[in-house]
C-alpha cells in the first residue's frame, strides 16, 4: 500500500501567459506528483 503524504491542493496548473483553451493535458498519478514534489524539495 502506498500513502500520499499531502495530495495537491489544486486541480490544475498552467504556466503564466498561456490561455486555458490549450488541448494538451498531462495527467499525473498521486505517486508521480509526490515524486516531483520530493525532487523539487531536494533542489
N, C-alpha and C positions, 0 to 999 in steps of 0.2 A: 504494500500500500504506500502511496506517495501522498505527501501533505504539502500544500502550498502555504507558506507562512503568511503572506499578505497578498491576496488577489488584487489585481489592478483596480484602482478607484475610478476608472473611466471605461467607456466602451469603444473609444476610437481615438485616433491620433492622426494629425496631418501636419506637415511642415508649414511654417509661416509662408504666406504668399501663394499658396495653392488653393484653388476653389474645391468645394466639396463634391463637385459633379464628376470627379475622376472615377473611372470604372475599374481601376486597378485596386484590388483588395488583397491584403495579406492577412491570413488568419493564423493566429498563434495558439498553441495549446498552453494551458497554465504552466506546464513544465518548461516550455520554451521561453515564456515570459519570465519565469523565475531565473532561468539560466542567463538571460540578457541582463536582468537586474543585478545578479551576482557578479557578472563580468564587468558591468559598468561600475559597481562598487569597488572593484579592485583597482580601477584607474583613478 
